Amino acid sequence: MLTREDRSNKNTLKVLTYNVRAFNQYNWAQNIQAKDSIFKFLIRENPDVICFQEYFAQDVGLFTVRDLYKLLEQTPYKHVYYTIGEQSNYHYGIATFSSYPITGKGIIRFENTVNTCIHTDIAFHDDTIRIFNNHLQSIYFNASNYTFFDSLGTRYTEQQLNEILDISYRLKDAFIKRAGQADIISAQISKSPYPVIVCGDFNDTPSSYTYRKMKKGLSDSFVQSGSGIGNTYSGSFPSFRIDYIFHSPEMESLYNETVKIPLSDHFPVISYLQLR
């Protein structure tokens, strides 16, 4: 693992994207140490850029904004955008942290959803890089949907058939919304005056329209330097690769890893990207 000084000398960024599921605020992982383990992992990995989806913090309580920023002091520059709770004590949204100064910020909001995209410009040596951090349309399965996944057999009851119809509707609705979101983000990526890194939870597979649209003109770090299946989702729904790090042709992916730690329903993805 290259140190931060080594990476700087080699014109290389270590980028990490992670849907942290609100840092296990409601103990979905059934592991009361999950939050602490997430931050121990981040501190140990010491990335130059962290892109969080389902980011969570509060002003007062056991997990404050101040505490979070202290834990992330290795990446002191930040772009945080809350989609829920801006005026309350509990904040939920998306965030990009960087060890390099931030010189510009932008937000892409979508109607009738908490899913969003932010883009953040960082000053990297003598260059500027624009980082797109995305959390595209979620499927929003409910508790009975997950119970259904756990109960599948070879013969379906009427209740199971109804669940199949409900799941099909949710999938179709999410696919349509994600496609529209991908169109909007892709247009913004194409207008960037700087090389780009496109990260996040796309909630869609490499065979999807969303993936192809978002990747247009870019390289997939996993395809370039990863190995294996690369599945990034660890929840009850069948496991797929739905979290990505793309980059402009001006960069080369030297290394890509999906870290299989069971602290969220997603695994973190890490890439070393060298600016040519």
N, C-alpha and C positions, 0 to 999 in steps of 0.2 A: 504494500500500500504506500503510495507516494505521500510524503509529508506535504503540508501546505506550501512550504518554501520550495520544495522540489517541483510542485505543480506550477507555482508561479514562474520559476525559471524555465520551465518547459512550455509556457504559454497554455497551460491546461487548467480546466475547471473541473472540479468534482461536483456533480449535480445529483441531488437526491430528491425524488418525488415520493410523497407518502400520503395516502388517505388514512388519517389517524383515528377516524370515527370518534371525534370529540375527546380524544385522549382517554377513551374508556370511562367517560364521566358517569355513565349509568351501568357500569360493570357488565357490558355485553360480553366481554371476553371471559367472564367468570374468573377473573384474576385481579385481585385488588392491588397487585403490584404492577399492573400493566403500564400505567402512566409513568411511574418511576423507571420502568424498564425501557420505555420508549426514549426517554431523555438520556438514559445511560448509553443507549445505542447511538443516539445522535451525537453525543459528546465524544464517544469513542471513534465514530466514523469521521467526525470533523469535516463535513463537506463545505465547499465554498458557497453553494447555493442550495437552499431547502425550499421546495414547493409543497405546501400543506394543502390538502383538501379536507373538508369537515373539521376545520380548525375551531378550537373552542378556548375561551378564556372568560374570566369574570373580574369585576372590579373589587369586590369584597367577598371573602370566603377562603376555602381551602386551596384554591388554585387561581391566584390572581394574575392579572396582566403583568404586574411587576415581577412576580415570581417566575413567570414564563420567560420574560425578557432576560432575566438574570441567568436562567438555565441556558439560554441561547446567545450568551454574550460573545461566543466565537463568531457569530454572524450578526453583528450589531445593526446593520442597515435593514430596514423592513418596509414592506408594503402589505398592509393588512386591510381587508375589506369585509365588513360584516353584512351578511344577507338577512340575519335574524338578530334582534336584540340590541340594535345600535344604541337605543335609549334606555335599556334595562341593565341589570347586573350580569346577565348571562348573554355572552356574545358568541355567535356562530357564523362561520364563513370560510374565507379562503385567505392564504397568506404566503408571501414569498420573503425569505430572509437571505441576506447576502453578506459575505465578508468584504465585498467590494462596494464602494459608494454607489448609491442609487441616484440617477440623474433625471429620471422621468417616470411618470406613472400614468396608467390608463385603466379604465374599467369597461367591460362589455357586459351589460345586463340583458337578460332575457325576460320576456313578459310571463307572469303567472307561474313563477318557479323560484326556488332558492338557489338553483344552480347558476353558475356564473363563470366569468373568465376575467382575469386581470393580466395586464402586461406591464413589465417593469424593465427599465433601461438601467444597466449597470456599466460603470466605467472600469473596463478591464484593460489594464496597462494603457496603451495609446488608442485603444479601440472602445467602441460602445456595442454592447450586445443587448438585444431585446428578448426578454424571457416571458413567454406566454404560459400562465398557470391556469389550468382548466379543470372544472368539475362539470361535466356535461350531464344531460338529463338522466336522473335516476329512475329506476323502475318502480320503486316504492311498493315492494311486496309487503303484504300484511302478515300477521301472525299465523292465520290459517293457511296462507300460501306456503309458509315454511313448514308447517305441520304436514301439509300435503307432500312436500318433497321427501320428508322423512318416512312417509307411510306408503310410498308407491309399491304396488305389487303388480302381478300379471293381469288381474281383473279389476275393473274400476267400478266403484259404487256410484250411485247417482250424485252423492255429495262430491266425490272425487271428480266426476265429469264437470260439475259446476265450477269446481276449483280450476280445472283446465281452461274453461271458458274465461274465467276471471283473469287468470295468468296470461292468457293469449291477448286479452284486451289491454292489460297493463304493458305487455311487451310491445304491442303494435303502437300504442300511444307514445311510449318512450322512444321507440325507433323514429317515429315521425318528428317528434320534437328535437331529438338529437341531430337529425339530418339538417333541420333548419338552423340550429345553433352552429353546426359545423360549417355551413355555408357562410354565416356571418363572420366567424372567426377566421376562416380561410381567406376571406377578402381582406381582413385586417393584416394577416400575416403577409400577404402578397404586397401590401403597401409599406411594409417596414423598411425604413432607410438603412437599417442595420442588419447584420447577421442575427438569426433567431435561434432560440431554443424553445421548443414547445413541449410542455410537460403536463402530466396530470392523469386524472381518472376520467377516461372517456366513456366508461360504462358500455363499451362495445368492442367487438372482436376484430382481428386483423382482416377478416373477410367482409367487413361491413362498409357501407357507404361512408359512414362517419370517419373511419380510419383512412380510407382512400382520399377523402376530401381534405382532411387535416394534414395528411402527409404530402400533399401535392408539392413537388419541387424540393422536398426535404428527404433526409435519410432517417431510418429507424435505427436507433442506437443498438437495440437488441439484435436486429438482423445483421448489422455491421460487425458487432463484436461480442454478442451474447452466445449462449449455448443452451441446449435442452429445450423443453417445452416453453419455459418462461412464464408459466401461469402466475398471475398476480392477485387473483381473488381467492380468498380462503373461507368464504361464507358457505351457507347451506346450498345455494344455487350451484349448479355444476361449475367447476373451476376453469376459468379462461384467462387469457392475457388481455386485460382491459386497461392497464396503466402503462403509460408510454413516456419515452423521452425521444423526441425528434430533434434534428438540427440541420442547419443550413449547409450547403456544399463547402462553405469556407472552413468548416470544421471536420475533424475526423474523430470517430469514436474509438478510443483505445481499449476500452473495457466496459462491459455492462454486466450487472448482476442483479437478480431478484433475490432479496434476502428473506429466507423462509422463517420469519419469526412470528409466532401466533399472538400478536398483541392488538390486532385490529382485524377487520374482515378483509383487509387488503395487505399485501406485502409491500415493503418499500422497494423502490428500484433505484439503482445507483449507476451513473455513467461517468467516465472520464472523457471529457471532450477537449481536444486540442485545436486551438485556432491556428490555421496554417499561415 
